């Protein structure tokens, strides 16, 4: 399993790096470190217990125990309230917006007391969350340059890049990490995902075999194997590995979610809901519970039962509002808009989604702007299809302004996809292709690109992309709305 951020784009820099290392010393010495003097990022603390808890959290993060590591970092800052990096990781990984905001503020407050490398890590997390991507990118690049031989940092940098769909750059970092330690499990895991995304499944499964052999008593290797098999279309194999993960650790809820996602993609929506119900019941935090509930609601869309989807998503939005989970509320409402047949209903849902993003100040600027870009993309495309060109143009202009002011690749992809879609509506195929090719992992975009390649007689690209679209097995709303219908049609000749 990986924490997945579904974002896309083509050109990319190494913008995000994390840090992991061991250091227990008085801060007096820490501040005089120079580039190249140490191989791992120091951790400034005078508490052995706090350091132990911090390190355990980092190890659990690599093994995808994504709530247990939060608990360990929370315990670490109880032992040492001045442990800035632990506060930073809480801010990065927590699903509670209030906790994220408070932890980020605490990390920034303590940043003056730590080593240069730790200061860079705090700057990366805080600046990116606050919408200053250029500042965050700069801090991350500087930190990666400062500690180029830290295998954990290389992995974590690559892991982030994969979340940004920077697969080629991520692959290079994983290979560097494996050059330092050829049996580094976390890097093997993510390298397999890169291969799977490139549809090189033989290589991916070979890496998975090594990953499982290295950590036979951990659930995540089985979980990852299940996900990659599902990506390849081997649903029965996927189910087998998810069940193996749960046998190792019945509380590894992401594997329970994986069962639901796999049954949903197989077309067994009733069984998927049974599995999702278990995941929802045992979710480790409110944000996850709401996310799993949205996956369950999607089964009604796959069944063509839009009324059932409306009922479920509206309940999720109301629960999210009551629980002060504004981002989840906005996501539920925006997803409702995506499948509506009535444009006016869709516009109402999108307006409510936008309002949800401004209910409280605790939501991070990066989360707010990313979700706002998705809302604007949907509004622009929907307005153009509804014949409201003024609203379409206004929404696209807002989206372009958002994209021009940020290097956030979710936002960039939203703009490229929307711009390309509107150009397709105008039959400006070459111009549309230039934009759509920057957003190639979105099923709506892939479907339009297939049409654009057909219109411009780019037969090889057409067949390659059509095969990729038909073979897309990801449990998203976009896949649910596009891929099954495409598979029901005859391929383009």
C-alpha positions in Angstrom: 0.0 0.0 0.0 1.1 3.6 -0.6 -0.4 6.8 0.4 -1.6 8.0 -2.9 -2.1 11.5 -4.1 -3.7 11.4 -7.5 -1.9 14.2 -9.3 -0.2 14.5 -12.7 2.1 16.5 -14.9 5.1 16.0 -17.2 8.0 18.2 -16.3 9.1 18.1 -12.7 12.0 18.9 -10.3 13.1 17.1 -7.2 11.0 19.2 -4.9 10.2 17.2 -1.9 12.5 15.6 0.5 12.1 14.3 3.9 14.7 13.5 6.5 15.4 10.6 8.7 18.4 10.1 11.0 19.7 9.5 14.4 21.2 12.1 16.7 21.1 12.6 20.4 23.3 15.5 21.5 23.2 18.9 22.9 21.9 21.5 20.3 25.2 23.4 20.8 27.0 21.0 18.6 24.1 20.4 16.2 24.1 23.9 14.8 27.7 23.7 13.4 27.1 20.9 11.0 28.3 21.5 7.5 27.4 19.8 4.2 28.8 16.3 3.9 29.8 16.0 7.6 27.1 13.4 8.4 25.3 10.9 6.3 21.9 11.2 8.0 19.8 14.1 9.2 20.3 14.9 12.9 17.5 14.9 15.4 17.8 17.5 18.1 16.6 16.2 21.5 18.0 15.6 24.9 15.5 12.8 25.7 16.4 9.3 24.8 12.8 8.2 25.1 11.6 10.9 22.8 14.2 9.9 20.2 13.2 6.3 20.4 9.6 7.1 19.9 10.4 9.4 17.0 12.5 6.7 15.3 9.8 4.1 15.8 7.3 6.4 14.2 9.6 6.9 11.2 10.0 3.1 10.9 6.2 2.6 11.1 5.7 5.3 8.5 7.9 3.3 6.1 5.9 0.2 6.8 2.7 2.1 6.2 1.3 2.0 9.7 0.0 5.5 9.1 -1.9 6.0 12.3 0.4 4.2 14.6 3.3 6.4 13.6 1.1 9.4 14.5 0.6 8.0 18.0 4.3 7.5 18.4 5.1 11.1 17.4 2.5 12.4 19.7 4.1 10.4 22.5 7.5 11.7 21.5 6.5 15.3 21.9 5.0 14.5 25.3 8.5 13.3 26.3 10.1 16.3 24.7 7.8 19.2 23.8 10.7 20.8 22.0 11.2 18.0 19.5 10.5 20.0 16.4 10.7 17.2 13.8 8.1 15.2 15.5 5.7 18.1 15.5 6.5 18.5 11.8 5.6 14.9 11.1 2.4 15.2 13.0 1.5 18.2 10.9 2.4 16.3 7.7 0.6 13.1 8.5 -2.4 13.7 10.8 -5.9 13.6 9.4 -7.2 16.1 12.0 -7.1 19.6 10.5 -7.0 21.3 14.0 -4.0 19.1 15.0 -2.3 19.7 11.7 -2.6 23.5 12.2 -1.4 23.4 15.8 1.5 21.0 15.2 2.7 23.1 12.2 2.7 26.2 14.3 4.7 24.4 17.0 7.2 23.1 14.6 7.8 26.5 13.1 8.1 28.0 16.6 10.9 25.5 17.5 12.7 25.7 14.2 15.2 28.3 15.5 16.5 25.8 18.0 17.4 22.9 15.7 20.0 21.9 13.2 20.0 23.3 9.6 18.7 20.1 8.2 15.8 19.9 10.6 15.1 23.5 9.9 14.8 22.7 6.2 12.4 19.8 7.0 10.2 22.1 9.1 10.3 24.7 6.3 9.3 22.2 3.7 6.3 20.9 5.5 5.1 24.3 6.7 5.7 26.2 3.5 4.0 23.6 1.3 1.0 23.4 3.6 0.7 27.2 3.7 0.8 27.3 -0.1 4.3 28.5 -0.6 5.4 25.7 -2.9 8.5 27.5 -4.2 9.8 28.0 -0.7 9.0 24.4 0.2 10.6 23.1 -3.0 13.8 25.1 -2.2 14.0 23.8 1.3 13.6 20.2 0.1 16.2 20.5 -2.6 18.6 22.0 -0.1 18.0 19.2 2.4 18.5 16.5 -0.2 21.7 18.1 -1.3 22.9 18.3 2.3 22.3 14.6 3.0 22.7 12.8 -0.4 23.6 9.4 1.2 20.7 9.0 3.6 18.8 6.0 2.1 15.7 6.9 4.2 15.7 10.5 2.9 16.1 9.2 -0.7 13.2 6.8 -0.2 11.0 9.5 1.3 11.8 12.0 -1.4 11.0 9.4 -4.0 7.8 8.5 -2.2 6.7 12.1 -2.4 7.6 12.4 -6.0 5.5 9.3 -6.8 2.6 11.0 -5.1 3.2 13.8 -7.6 3.4 11.3 -10.4 7.1 12.1 -10.9 7.8 8.5 -11.6 11.1 8.8 -13.5 12.6 11.1 -10.9 11.3 8.8 -8.1 12.8 5.8 -9.8 16.3 7.4 -9.8 16.0 8.1 -6.1 14.9 4.6 -5.2 17.8 3.2 -7.3 20.2 5.4 -5.3 18.7 4.2 -2.0 19.1 0.6 -3.2 22.7 1.2 -4.2 23.3 2.1 -0.6 21.3 -0.9 0.7 20.2 -3.4 -1.9 17.7 -4.9 0.6 16.1 -1.7 1.7 12.4 -2.8 1.9 10.7 0.6 1.6 12.6 1.5 -1.6 11.8 -1.9 -3.1 8.1 -1.4 -2.4 7.9 1.9 -4.2 10.1 0.9 -7.1 7.6 -1.9 -7.8 4.9 0.8 -7.9 6.9 2.8 -10.4 7.3 -0.3 -12.6 3.5 -1.1 -12.3 2.6 2.4 -13.3 4.8 1.9 -16.4 2.9 -1.3 -16.9 6.1 -3.3 -16.5 4.4 -5.8 -14.3 7.0 -8.6 -14.6 9.6 -6.3 -13.0 7.1 -5.0 -10.4 6.2 -8.5 -9.3 9.9 -9.5 -9.1 10.5 -6.6 -6.7 7.4 -7.5 -4.7 8.7 -11.1 -4.3 11.9 -9.6 -2.8 9.9 -7.3 -0.6 7.7 -10.1 0.8 10.8 -12.2 1.4 12.5 -9.4 3.4 9.4 -8.7 5.6 7.5 -12.0 5.8 5.8 -11.0 9.1 4.7 -7.5 8.0 1.3 -6.9 6.4 2.2 -4.2 3.9 4.2 -6.3 1.5 1.1 -8.5 1.0 -1.1 -5.3 0.8 1.2 -3.8 -1.9 1.2 -7.1 -3.8 -2.6 -7.1 -3.7 -2.7 -3.5 -5.1 -0.3 -4.2 -7.9 -2.1 -7.3 -9.0 -5.3 -5.3 -9.1 -3.6 -2.7 -11.3 -2.7 -5.6 -13.6 -6.3 -6.8 -13.7 -5.6 -10.0 -11.6 -8.5 -9.5 -9.2 -8.5 -13.0 -7.6 -4.8 -12.7 -6.9 -5.3 -9.3 -5.4 -8.0 -10.6 -3.0 -5.7 -13.5 -2.0 -2.9 -11.1 -1.0 -5.2 -8.6 0.8 -6.5 -11.6 2.9 -2.9 -12.7 3.6 -2.1 -9.2 4.9 -5.2 -9.3 7.2 -4.2 -12.7 8.5 -0.8 -11.2 9.5 -2.5 -8.2 11.1 -6.3 -8.0 11.3 -6.0 -4.3 12.2 -4.3 -3.4 8.9 -7.4 -1.6 7.8 -6.0 -0.5 4.4 -6.1 -4.2 3.3 -9.7 -4.4 4.4 -10.3 -1.3 2.2 -8.4 -3.0 -0.5 -10.9 -5.9 -0.5 -13.7 -3.4 -1.0 -11.9 -1.6 -3.8 -11.1 -4.8 -5.6 -14.6 -6.2 -5.4 -15.9 -2.8 -6.7 -13.6 -2.9 -9.7 -14.6 -6.5 -10.3 -18.2 -5.4 -10.6 -19.4 -7.0 -7.3 -20.8 -3.9 -5.7 -22.8 -5.7 -3.0 -19.8 -7.6 -1.8 -17.7 -4.4 -2.0 -20.2 -2.7 0.4 -19.8 -5.6 2.8 -16.0 -5.1 2.8 -16.2 -1.3 3.0 -18.5 -1.6 6.0 -15.8 -3.5 7.9 -13.2 -0.9 6.9 -15.4 1.9 8.0 -16.1 0.2 11.3 -12.4 -0.3 12.1 -11.0 2.9 10.7 -8.3 4.5 12.8 -9.4 8.1 12.6 -12.3 10.2 11.4 -10.7 11.3 8.2 -10.1 7.7 7.1 -13.6 6.7 8.1 -15.1 9.4 5.9 -12.7 8.5 3.0 -13.7 4.8 3.2 -17.4 5.9 3.3 -16.9 7.8 0.0 -15.4 4.7 -1.5 -18.5 2.8 -0.4 -20.8 5.5 -1.9 -19.0 5.1 -5.2 -20.4 1.5 -5.5 -23.8 3.0 -6.1 -22.4 5.1 -9.0 -20.9 1.9 -10.5 -24.4 0.3 -10.1 -26.0 3.3 -11.9 -27.9 4.0 -8.7 -27.3 7.8 -8.6 -30.0 8.3 -6.0 -28.3 5.9 -3.7 -25.0 7.7 -4.3 -26.6 11.0 -3.5 -28.0 9.8 -0.2 -24.7 8.3 0.9 -22.5 11.3 -0.1 -24.9 13.8 1.4 -24.8 11.9 4.7 -21.0 11.9 4.5 -20.9 15.6 3.8 -23.2 16.3 6.8 -21.1 14.1 9.1 -17.9 15.7 7.9 -19.4 19.1 8.6 -20.4 18.1 12.1 -16.9 16.6 12.7 -15.2 19.8 11.4 -13.6 17.8 8.5 -14.1 20.6 5.9 -11.9 19.0 3.2 -13.8 15.7 3.4 -17.1 17.6 3.2 -15.9 19.4 0.1 -14.7 16.2 -1.5 -18.0 14.4 -0.9 -20.0 17.3 -2.4 -17.7 17.7 -5.4 -17.9 14.0 -6.1 -21.7 14.3 -6.1 -21.4 16.9 -8.8 -19.3 14.7 -11.1 -22.1 12.2 -12.0 -25.2 14.5 -12.0 -27.2 14.4 -15.2 -28.8 17.8 -14.3 -26.4 20.6 -14.7 -28.1 22.9 -12.2 -27.9 20.2 -9.5 -24.2 19.8 -10.3 -23.6 23.5 -10.0 -25.4 23.6 -6.7 -23.2 20.7 -5.4 -20.0 22.5 -6.6 -21.1 25.7 -4.9 -21.7 23.9 -1.6 -18.3 22.2 -2.0 -16.6 25.6 -2.4 -18.4 26.9 0.6 -17.2 24.0 2.7 -13.6 25.0 2.1 -14.1 28.3 3.9 -16.0 27.0 7.0 -12.9 27.1 9.2 -9.4 28.5 9.0 -7.8 25.2 10.1 -7.7 23.6 6.6 -4.2 24.1 5.1 -3.8 26.4 2.2 -2.4 23.5 0.0 -5.4 21.3 0.7 -7.8 24.1 0.1 -6.2 25.2 -3.1 -5.9 21.6 -4.5 -9.6 20.9 -3.8 -10.6 24.3 -5.2 -8.8 23.5 -8.4 -10.8 20.3 -8.8 -14.0 22.2 -8.1 -13.1 24.8 -10.7 -12.2 22.1 -13.2 -15.5 20.5 -12.9 -17.4 23.8 -13.0 -15.6 24.9 -16.2 -16.2 21.7 -18.0 -19.8 21.4 -16.9 -20.5 25.0 -17.8 -19.0 24.6 -21.3 -21.1 21.4 -21.9 -24.2 23.2 -20.6 -23.7 26.1 -23.0 -22.8 28.6 -20.3 -19.7 29.9 -22.0 -19.4 32.9 -19.6 -19.2 30.7 -16.5 -16.9 28.3 -18.3 -14.5 31.1 -19.2 -14.7 32.6 -15.7 -14.0 29.3 -14.0 -11.1 28.5 -16.4 -9.6 32.0 -15.7 -9.8 31.5 -12.0 -8.2 28.1 -12.4 -5.4 29.5 -14.6 -4.7 32.2 -12.0 -4.5 29.5 -9.3 -2.1 27.5 -11.5 0.0 30.5 -12.3 0.5 31.3 -8.6 1.5 27.8 -7.6 3.8 24.9 -8.6 1.4 22.5 -7.0 1.0 19.8 -9.5 -2.6 18.9 -8.5 -3.5 22.4 -9.5 -1.4 22.3 -12.6 -3.1 19.1 -13.7 -6.6 20.5 -13.0 -5.9 23.5 -15.2 -4.3 21.5 -18.0 -7.2 19.0 -18.0 -9.9 21.8 -18.0 -8.1 23.8 -20.7 -7.7 20.8 -22.9 -11.3 19.8 -22.5 -12.7 23.2 -23.5 -10.4 23.2 -26.5 -11.7 19.8 -27.5 -15.2 21.2 -27.4 -14.1 23.8 -29.8 -12.5 21.1 -32.1 -9.1 22.7 -31.7 -7.5 19.3 -31.5 -3.7 20.1 -31.7 -4.1 22.8 -29.0 -6.2 20.4 -26.9 -3.6 17.7 -27.2 -0.8 20.0 -25.9 -2.8 20.5 -22.7 -4.3 17.0 -22.3 -0.9 15.3 -22.6 0.0 17.1 -19.3 -2.8 15.3 -17.5 -2.6 11.7 -18.9 -3.5 9.7 -15.9 -7.0 11.1 -15.5 -9.6 8.8 -17.2 -11.7 11.7 -18.5 -8.5 13.2 -20.1 -7.4 9.8 -21.5 -10.8 9.4 -23.2 -10.6 12.8 -24.8 -7.0 12.2 -25.9 -8.0 9.0 -27.7 -10.6 11.1 -29.6 -8.0 13.8 -30.3 -5.5 11.3 -31.6 -8.2 9.8 -33.8 -9.0 13.3 -35.2 -5.3 14.0 -35.9 -4.6 10.5 -37.3 -2.0 9.7 -34.6 -2.8 6.0 -34.8 0.0 4.6 -32.7 -0.6 7.0 -29.8 -4.3 6.3 -30.1 -3.9 2.5 -29.7 -1.4 2.8 -26.9 -3.6 5.2 -24.9 -6.8 3.3 -25.5 -5.2 0.1 -24.2 -4.0 2.0 -21.1 -7.5 3.5 -20.5 -9.2 0.1 -20.9 -6.6 -1.4 -18.5 -7.0 1.3 -15.8 -8.0 -0.4 -12.5 -8.0 2.4 -9.9 -10.8 2.8 -7.4 -11.7 6.4 -8.2 -14.9 8.2 -9.3 -13.3 9.1 -12.6 -12.6 5.5 -13.3 -16.1 4.5 -12.4 -17.6 7.1 -14.7 -15.4 6.5 -17.7 -13.6 3.1 -17.9 -16.5 0.6 -17.7 -18.3 2.5 -20.5 -15.2 2.5 -22.6 -14.7 -1.2 -22.1 -18.3 -1.8 -23.3 -17.5 -0.2 -26.7 -15.5 -1.7 -29.5 -11.9 -0.3 -29.7 -11.1 2.2 -32.3 -9.6 0.6 -35.4 
